[in-house]
Amino acid sequence: MRRGLRSQKLLCRLWVAVAALVTGSIWLWSSSSLVLLGAYRAQDFVVDDLWRTADSNGWRASSAPRTYWHPPPTESESNGYLRVRCNGGLTQQRTAICNAVVVARIMNATLVLPELDTNSFWHDESGFEGTYDVPHFIKTLKYDVRIVMSLPKITAQGKTKKLRAYKIEPPRDAPVTWYRTTALEKIKNYGAICLTPFAHRLAEEIDDPELQRLRCRVNYHALQFKPNIRKTSSDIVNNLRSEGHFMSIHLRFELDMLAYAGCIDIFTPEEQKILLKYRKEHFAEKKLVYRERMLIGKCPLTPEEVGLIIRAMGFDNTTRIYLASGKLFGGERFMKPFKAMFPRLENHSMVGSGKLEENIQGLAGSAVDYMVCLLSDIFIPTYDGPSNFANNLMGHRLYYGFRTTITPNRKALAPIFMDMEEGHASGYEERIRQVMLSTRFGGPHRRIHPESFYTNSWPECFCQMKARNHADRCPLDNINDVLESQLQSTGEASVAANAKIDSKKANG
């Protein structure tokens, strides 16, 4: 009987063990299925969500003044004329124009239409008037600064000649105090000054939020490209969007950037000689080790690495991609892997007709790339260090309604790509995906050094529609309405003051 009981107990234990084993197996299978299902769900969710704008959390763009903003000086009230010569590429010049308007405001000066150094960089003579809508620029800023097309003529010793501007080279990232002292003294003495070169010549962080909002008014409202550039850009965007969403990529895999970064080991010996020669001619001498540069995220992403990132995030080979870039260094062999993953790659010469191509050479071509990237559903910068094009576009897209920007963390991705270079590719897609899932995709976030104001003008140039904090509340929608009302109130106050003075004189 004990044997019988013992046998029953053993049988019972066996059934419990089997049941536990079966249950555990089912749980493991279901768990792994849920993990896989969850991964695919997360992947699909990320892709679908990224085609839309980021969550604004109730914030919207607004560069209208929040406090009293006095009108610009009249000709007699002006301290003098300010000329600037803006050098660099398209967006570096945009930054310089914004800074020039702010500097004119700071010094209570009259701004001469900024000059663009297009010949040395672009080898064309389009200049400001050939790139931007000048009447729109002047009209939009009429409440902020007085703008003239050129320096006035003066009569001296019976001869009439154009006023000559005294040349000054401003310090890099000069503070507001430099313009209120040194520059102001010179403009009062000479009647006109010319600041050259004028790239990065005003500090980005200014304590006065109204001056920062003025930068946004210039950059996002006053600086409007000429109608032919806007029309060309619109045609390209409509073509790209005719089949649905499209993304744009600023591929910074070019001679100057690669030489600057010092990432040359992946090139042939002949290509390395070209890069080293360019670096010696254009940049300060410095020993740069490829692996070290790579691991700290200082190397521009290769076209293949960009393709691997996009694919790991869940985008498939039907994704339509617009490439904004100069001439890629290294030729077709670097583009071939990217094209194999994403064959629907296009640029403005592929999308536009021959007629359109005539309008988009030199500076205008960069302007079209800028507009197409601004209007794309997703923008991906592959190098956001000293690349002003990418930095400014990120800021413009933020202001334009929190449009999705995917910024790869090159430092976090570097160990993965280094492993792949050394033949250890196991699990790389999941590793890439995990890095990218922690990326910020274009929503509002506070600017943290070294992030540029032109990359992120939040919170100065934004307001909250249902704000608890009074300082965050939105003003009137129309900037001109705000400024016009302030101008009128100034005029009314002036009239009332003059009437009071006249009354006192009459009674006296």
Solvent accessible surface area in square Angstrom, and as a share of the most:
residue,aa,sasa,rsa
1,M,196,0.87
2,R,196,0.71
3,R,198,0.72
4,G,38,0.36
5,L,89,0.44
6,R,146,0.53
7,S,65,0.42
8,Q,120,0.53
9,K,123,0.52
10,L,105,0.52
11,L,99,0.49
12,C,78,0.46
13,R,160,0.58
14,L,108,0.54
15,W,164,0.58
16,V,94,0.54
17,A,57,0.45
18,V,61,0.35
19,A,54,0.42
20,A,61,0.47
21,L,130,0.65
22,V,76,0.44
23,T,86,0.50
24,G,29,0.28
25,S,59,0.38
26,I,105,0.53
27,W,159,0.56
28,L,113,0.56
29,W,176,0.62
30,S,35,0.23
31,S,28,0.18
32,S,55,0.35
33,S,38,0.25
34,L,114,0.57
35,V,107,0.61
36,L,111,0.55
37,L,80,0.40
38,G,32,0.31
39,A,38,0.29
40,Y,133,0.51
41,R,159,0.58
42,A,39,0.30
43,Q,43,0.19
44,D,84,0.43
45,F,132,0.55
46,V,16,0.09
47,V,21,0.12
48,D,78,0.40
49,D,57,0.29
50,L,6,0.03
51,W,36,0.13
52,R,137,0.50
53,T,77,0.45
54,A,24,0.19
55,D,103,0.53
56,S,32,0.21
57,N,97,0.50
58,G,30,0.28
59,W,29,0.10
60,R,64,0.24
61,A,26,0.20
62,S,9,0.06
63,S,0,0.00
64,A,1,0.01
65,P,3,0.02
66,R,61,0.22
67,T,79,0.46
68,Y,124,0.47
69,W,20,0.07
70,H,86,0.38
71,P,35,0.22
72,P,26,0.17
73,P,14,0.09
74,T,75,0.44
75,E,113,0.51
76,S,107,0.69
77,E,102,0.46
78,S,23,0.15
79,N,42,0.22
80,G,8,0.08
81,Y,27,0.10
82,L,0,0.00
83,R,61,0.22
84,V,1,0.00
85,R,96,0.35
86,C,0,0.00
87,N,44,0.23
88,G,16,0.15
89,G,19,0.18
90,L,5,0.02
91,T,5,0.03
92,Q,34,0.15
93,Q,1,0.01
94,R,2,0.01
95,T,7,0.04
96,A,1,0.00
97,I,0,0.00
98,C,0,0.00
99,N,1,0.01
100,A,0,0.00
101,V,0,0.00
102,V,0,0.00
103,V,0,0.00
104,A,0,0.00
105,R,26,0.09
106,I,21,0.11
107,M,1,0.00
108,N,51,0.26
109,A,1,0.01
110,T,0,0.00
111,L,0,0.00
112,V,8,0.05
113,L,14,0.07
114,P,3,0.02
115,E,52,0.23
116,L,15,0.07
117,D,26,0.13
118,T,5,0.03
119,N,80,0.41
120,S,77,0.49
121,F,111,0.46
122,W,59,0.21
123,H,149,0.67
124,D,37,0.19
125,E,140,0.63
126,S,42,0.27
127,G,15,0.14
128,F,8,0.03
129,E,100,0.45
130,G,31,0.30
131,T,1,0.01
132,Y,2,0.01
133,D,26,0.13
134,V,16,0.09
135,P,100,0.63
136,H,55,0.25
137,F,0,0.00
138,I,53,0.27
139,K,133,0.56
140,T,26,0.15
141,L,0,0.00
142,K,101,0.43
143,Y,13,0.05
144,D,1,0.00
145,V,4,0.02
146,R,61,0.22
147,I,18,0.09
148,V,32,0.19
149,M,96,0.43
150,S,58,0.37
151,L,11,0.06
152,P,46,0.29
153,K,145,0.61
154,I,67,0.34
155,T,99,0.57
156,A,43,0.33
157,Q,187,0.83
158,G,73,0.70
159,K,150,0.63
160,T,89,0.52
161,K,122,0.52
162,K,108,0.46
163,L,28,0.14
164,R,212,0.77
165,A,13,0.10
166,Y,83,0.31
167,K,142,0.60
168,I,25,0.12
169,E,116,0.52
170,P,1,0.01
171,P,60,0.38
172,R,149,0.54
173,D,69,0.36
174,A,1,0.00
175,P,69,0.43
176,V,22,0.12
177,T,89,0.52
178,W,41,0.15
179,Y,0,0.00
180,R,123,0.45
181,T,84,0.49
182,T,54,0.31
183,A,0,0.00
184,L,34,0.17
185,E,104,0.46
186,K,61,0.26
187,I,0,0.00
188,K,121,0.51
189,N,101,0.52
190,Y,105,0.40
191,G,25,0.24
192,A,0,0.00
193,I,0,0.00
194,C,2,0.01
195,L,0,0.00
196,T,34,0.20
197,P,45,0.28
198,F,0,0.00
199,A,6,0.05
200,H,39,0.17
201,R,35,0.13
202,L,1,0.01
203,A,22,0.17
204,E,49,0.22
205,E,107,0.48
206,I,18,0.09
207,D,150,0.78
208,D,55,0.28
209,P,60,0.38
210,E,12,0.05
211,L,8,0.04
212,Q,0,0.00
213,R,19,0.07
214,L,0,0.00
215,R,1,0.00
216,C,1,0.01
217,R,4,0.01
218,V,0,0.00
219,N,2,0.01
220,Y,27,0.10
221,H,68,0.30
222,A,0,0.00
223,L,10,0.05
224,Q,54,0.24
225,F,5,0.02
226,K,64,0.27
227,P,77,0.48
228,N,69,0.35
229,I,1,0.01
230,R,81,0.30
231,K,124,0.53
232,T,1,0.01
233,S,1,0.01
234,S,45,0.29
235,D,45,0.23
236,I,1,0.00
237,V,8,0.05
238,N,96,0.49
239,N,64,0.33
240,L,0,0.00
241,R,89,0.33
242,S,84,0.54
243,E,116,0.52
244,G,34,0.33
245,H,95,0.43
246,F,0,0.00
247,M,0,0.00
248,S,0,0.00
249,I,0,0.00
250,H,13,0.06
251,L,0,0.00
252,R,37,0.14
253,F,1,0.00
254,E,20,0.09
255,L,54,0.27
256,D,49,0.25
257,M,9,0.04
258,L,1,0.01
259,A,1,0.01
260,Y,89,0.34
261,A,0,0.00
262,G,7,0.07
263,C,3,0.02
264,I,24,0.12
265,D,87,0.45
266,I,57,0.29
267,F,10,0.04
268,T,58,0.33
269,P,105,0.66
270,E,110,0.49
271,E,26,0.12
272,Q,47,0.21
273,K,130,0.55
274,I,77,0.39
275,L,1,0.00
276,L,95,0.47
277,K,128,0.54
278,Y,52,0.20
279,R,32,0.12
280,K,175,0.74
281,E,108,0.48
282,H,102,0.46
283,F,61,0.25
284,A,85,0.66
285,E,180,0.81
286,K,132,0.56
287,K,182,0.77
288,L,39,0.19
289,V,63,0.36
290,Y,24,0.09
291,R,112,0.41
292,E,107,0.48
293,R,35,0.13
294,M,15,0.07
295,L,64,0.32
296,I,86,0.44
297,G,5,0.05
298,K,85,0.36
299,C,8,0.05
300,P,5,0.03
301,L,6,0.03
302,T,20,0.11
303,P,0,0.00
304,E,76,0.34
305,E,18,0.08
306,V,2,0.01
307,G,0,0.00
308,L,12,0.06
309,I,2,0.01
310,I,1,0.00
311,R,93,0.34
312,A,2,0.02
313,M,5,0.02
314,G,27,0.26
315,F,6,0.03
316,D,83,0.43
317,N,87,0.45
318,T,86,0.50
319,T,12,0.07
320,R,25,0.09
321,I,0,0.00
322,Y,0,0.00
323,L,18,0.09
324,A,1,0.01
325,S,41,0.26
326,G,44,0.42
327,K,186,0.79
328,L,35,0.18
329,F,26,0.11
330,G,14,0.14
331,G,41,0.40
332,E,99,0.44
333,R,110,0.40
334,F,29,0.12
335,M,13,0.06
336,K,143,0.60
337,P,41,0.26
338,F,0,0.00
339,K,77,0.33
340,A,83,0.65
341,M,23,0.10
342,F,1,0.00
343,P,81,0.51
344,R,80,0.29
345,L,14,0.07
346,E,31,0.14
347,N,49,0.25
348,H,33,0.15
349,S,61,0.39
350,M,113,0.50
351,V,18,0.10
352,G,10,0.10
353,S,64,0.41
354,G,58,0.56
355,K,158,0.67
356,L,32,0.16
357,E,50,0.22
358,E,137,0.61
359,N,59,0.30
360,I,3,0.01
361,Q,108,0.48
362,G,30,0.29
363,L,0,0.00
364,A,18,0.14
365,G,5,0.05
366,S,17,0.11
367,A,0,0.00
368,V,0,0.00
369,D,14,0.07
370,Y,1,0.00
371,M,33,0.15
372,V,0,0.00
373,C,0,0.00
374,L,5,0.02
375,L,36,0.18
376,S,0,0.00
377,D,20,0.11
378,I,0,0.00
379,F,0,0.00
380,I,2,0.01
381,P,1,0.01
382,T,1,0.01
383,Y,5,0.02
384,D,42,0.22
385,G,33,0.32
386,P,67,0.42
387,S,3,0.02
388,N,36,0.18
389,F,26,0.11
390,A,0,0.00
391,N,22,0.12
392,N,4,0.02
393,L,0,0.00
394,M,23,0.10
395,G,1,0.01
396,H,17,0.07
397,R,0,0.00
398,L,7,0.04
399,Y,20,0.08
400,Y,102,0.39
401,G,36,0.35
402,F,6,0.02
403,R,44,0.16
404,T,2,0.01
405,T,9,0.05
406,I,0,0.00
407,T,38,0.22
408,P,6,0.04
409,N,78,0.40
410,R,35,0.13
411,K,125,0.53
412,A,41,0.32
413,L,0,0.00
414,A,2,0.02
415,P,57,0.36
416,I,6,0.03
417,F,5,0.02
418,M,10,0.04
419,D,43,0.22
420,M,48,0.22
421,E,92,0.41
422,E,93,0.42
423,G,62,0.60
424,H,117,0.52
425,A,46,0.36
426,S,105,0.68
427,G,48,0.46
428,Y,42,0.16
429,E,68,0.30
430,E,89,0.40
431,R,90,0.33
432,I,0,0.00
433,R,16,0.06
434,Q,98,0.43
435,V,28,0.16
436,M,1,0.00
437,L,66,0.33
438,S,96,0.62
439,T,22,0.13
440,R,141,0.51
441,F,43,0.18
442,G,11,0.10
443,G,14,0.14
444,P,25,0.16
445,H,37,0.16
446,R,147,0.54
447,R,36,0.13
448,I,123,0.62
449,H,168,0.75
450,P,116,0.73
451,E,49,0.22
452,S,24,0.15
453,F,2,0.01
454,Y,4,0.02
455,T,16,0.09
456,N,0,0.00
457,S,0,0.00
458,W,26,0.09
459,P,36,0.23
460,E,30,0.13
461,C,0,0.00
462,F,4,0.02
463,C,0,0.00
464,Q,44,0.20
465,M,116,0.52
466,K,190,0.81
467,A,15,0.12
468,R,244,0.89
469,N,86,0.44
470,H,134,0.60
471,A,75,0.58
472,D,37,0.19
473,R,124,0.45
474,C,38,0.23
475,P,32,0.20
476,L,112,0.56
477,D,117,0.61
478,N,76,0.39
479,I,25,0.13
480,N,57,0.29
481,D,74,0.39
482,V,12,0.07
483,L,4,0.02
484,E,59,0.26
485,S,57,0.37
486,Q,30,0.14
487,L,64,0.32
488,Q,100,0.45
489,S,57,0.37
490,T,41,0.24
491,G,35,0.33
492,E,118,0.53
493,A,62,0.48
494,S,55,0.36
495,V,104,0.60
496,A,62,0.48
497,A,51,0.39
498,N,81,0.42
499,A,56,0.44
500,K,131,0.55
501,I,89,0.45
502,D,86,0.45
503,S,54,0.35
504,K,132,0.56
505,K,149,0.63
506,A,89,0.69
507,N,129,0.66
508,G,100,0.96
